[in-house]
Each structure stands twice: as C-alpha cells, then as structure tokens.
Amino acid sequence: MRIAIPERKKLVYEARIAMRWGDMDAMGHLNNANYFRYIETARVDWFQQLGCMANGRGAGPLIVNAFCNFYAQLQYPGEVIVKLYASDPGRTTFETWATLARADAPEVVCAEGGGTTMWVDYEVGKAAALPDWLRATVAD
C-alpha cells in the first residue's frame, strides 16, 4: 500500500544524517528499519528543538502510526537529508511527513514516509488537546 505525501504541508525541520556501515543490510543498501530510524531521529530532534520531548511526565507527543515508501536504494557511504513536514492539525493530532534523499543528489527522493502524532497526557494515558503554540507551529 502506497501512502502519498500531500501537496499542502509545512517544512518544519531538516536534518543531515551520516549513513554508517552498520546501517547496511546483506544486500549492500540501507536496511529498511533504518529509514524509519532516520525519520525518527529527525522528528525527535525537531521535538527537542521545540522543547516537547516525550518524558512520561506532563503532556507531549506520541506516534500512533508510521509508514515509509521506498523508491531508490540508499548506499553507504554518504549523508542523508531528511526533510520533515507537518500538516493537518486536529483537536489532538497532527500529521508528520518526511522525505529522504542523498546529500549529493538532494533532488532525488529515495523514500518518503510519515506518521500521525498525538498529543498525550502521559500521567493519565489519554489524548489531550494540542497546545495553541504547537497548533500554530504545524499549521500551514
């Protein structure tokens, strides 16, 4: 199943991640799980920049689904540019989207993915309303 990234989205963060030899699989390309790891790294770095790290206290983000479409192999050595986008803020959720490209060929999207982020009250374990500052951050 292919999930398309929407045209209407807001670029919120960009990360450069060096591929490591150990990130490769037996086929000589980036292991599929590491595409998710790179998206996660960019998303967590963005959350940290915003000051809303998941720490089990108060309220914060929780990923409730994730997907990735693979288009071209990423192979060591090199750097990956992960562009993180946000869209569709709802009462308790918003969408995040990501593209992955080699730094030496940034116009070629090798993979794209995303996930739904829910704002959660960690202490009660339930969804909570998105804070106004976060809604403004992710709205386009």
N, C-alpha and C positions, 0 to 999 in steps of 0.2 A: 504494500500500500504506500503510495507516494503522497505526502502532505506538502502542499505548496506554500511557500512563504508569501504573505500578502504584499501587494504593492504599497499599501499605506502602513507605514511603520516609522519609528523614530530611532535613529542611530544613537545609542546611549553610551557605548564603550567600545574600545578597540584594544586588543592585546596581541603581542608578538610572543610566540611560544616556540622555543627551540625543540625540534624533534631529537629524541635520544635514541641511540642504537637499540636499547632495550624496549623501545615502544614498537619496534617492528615485529611482525609475525614470521612464520616459516616461509611465507610466500614473498618475503622481502619488502612488504609495504606496511604502512601504519596499521596496527591491529584495530579492528572495528571499535573495540571498547575504548580505545584512546581518543577517538573522535569525540565520544561523549565526555571523556575526561577533559579534553581541551575546551569544550563548550562550558563544562562545569567550572573550570579554572577561570575563564573569562567572567562568567556570571558571578562567582564568589568574589573575585577581585572588584567587580562593579559594586556588589552589595557592601563590601568592606569600605570602598570609597564613599558610599552613601551613608555609612555608619549604621547599617542594619544587618549585622551578622546574626545568623542563627546561633543562639547560645543556650536555648532551653529556658530562658527567663524572659518575662515580659511578652512582647509580640515581635514577630519577624516573619521572614519568608520561608516557604516550604514548597518544594517542587512536587507537583501532583501527577505529572506525566512528562514524558520526554520522547523525542523521535529524532532520527537522522536519516537523510537521503544521501547515498554515496554516488558520486558521479565520476571521479577520477582518483587514481591512487596517489597517496602521498608517500614519498620515499625518503629515507634518511640519505644524506644529511640535508639540513635546511631548517628554515623557520616557517612557522605557520602564522598567518594573520587571521585572527578570529574577530569578526565584527559582530557585535551584539546589538540587537534591536529590541524595542518594546512596542506593544500596541494593545488596544482593546481593554483599557481598564474597566473592570466591572465593580460590583459592590465589594467583593473580597478577593478578586483575582485580576491578573493581567497576563498577557502572553509575552514570552521572550522568544526571539528568533536569532539564529546565528548563521554566518557563512564562514567557511574555512577555505583559505587559498594559500598557496606558497608565497612567501615574501618576494621571491624572484620572478613570480608570474601572478601578481595580485588581481589581474583581470579574469583569471580562470578560477571559477568557484569549483572546488573539488568535492565539497559536501556542504549541505545546509541542514539545519535542524532547529529544534526549539523545544519549548515546554510551557506548561501553564504553571504560574507561580501563584500560590495562595498566601494571603496574609493570615497568620495564625496567632492566637493567644496560646502560647506554649503551656502555661500553667493549667489551663482548663482543657487544652487539646481540641479546640474548636476554631473554626474560621472567624476572623474579625474583619471589620470594615477597613479598607485601605486608608491609611492616613492621607490627609489632603496633600501634604508635601510630596508623597510618593505618587499619588494620582497625577499631580502636576508634572512630575518628572517623566512619567511614562506616556502621558497623553501627547498626541502629535499636533 
